[in-house]
Amino acid sequence: MAGLVARLKAINWKKAGVAVAVVTAAAVGLAALVIWVIVPAARYGKANSLEKRGDAAGACELFDRLGGYRDAAGRRGKLQATAADSRSAGTMAFGGHDWLVLEERGGSALLLMRDVLEKRPFNETGGNTRTSWADCTLRAWLNGAFYASFGQEDRARIAETVVRGAGNREYNVKAGGDTRDFVFLLSLEEAKLYLPDDTARVARGPAGNAAWWWLRSPGEKDFLAAVVTNDGSLGYSGSGANYYDRGVRPAMWVTTRQ
């Protein structure tokens, strides 16, 4: 009798082991399906949507993360080439300032101030206070006093734009929410797309020397903001948001005269 019980227990343990193995294999298979099929397909679809919306930088970022998936590398290359063609438009004067034309599309142009407007903190709250583009004092100033400094005719040409929340892939800092702005800052990805090398990103400050300037992306911590350094390199780690010695290069979409 004892031997029969022992044999039955052994059979049950074997069945349990097989069941565990089956469940484990199914879980591994499901995880692989998610990682290698479902997530890339969703990311690819989102990149397509961003490209259709005109968000070239957002689409480029996702195509870059997709690596060799489908035609992602080629799509990213085409977007970069389009951005390069747009940059050939050079500069334009608007509202008493000189601007770089980063992109032209459908009777509108994306402008970036050619040099630093002035030095101002990203967020005036000091210390390790969490901040983002959505709630920083620099955004309030750009869309308040700076925007109001343009004449009525010029203000009518500045488009209110949905500005995509920007993250920091280098330090895995998630993006904040989207905002609606007349004036904004470039993100890390936009700076990399439209100004593809360090030389193109160098900007002069009010005193004529090469200056650091703010981006709207977060740095390595959520109380830091990404920057472009005075030699034009991208400062992914960021600077303290309350630093007063970083410059401001406003960006905006404006309608172009025919």
Buried (B, 14 or more C-beta within 10 A) or exposed (E): EEEEEEEEEEEEEEEEEEEEEEEEEEEEEEEEEEEEEEBBEEBBEEBBEBBEEBBBBBBBBBBBBBEEBEEBBEBBEBBBEBBEEBBEBEEBEBBEBEBBBBBBEEEBBBBBBBBBBEBBBBBBBEEEEEBBBBBBBBBEBBBEEBBEEBEEEBEEBBBEBEBBBBBBBBBEBEBBEEBEBBBBBBBBBBBBBBBBEEEEBBBBBEEEEBBBBBBBBBBBBBBBBBBBBBEBEBBBBBBBBBBEEBBBBBBBBBEBEE
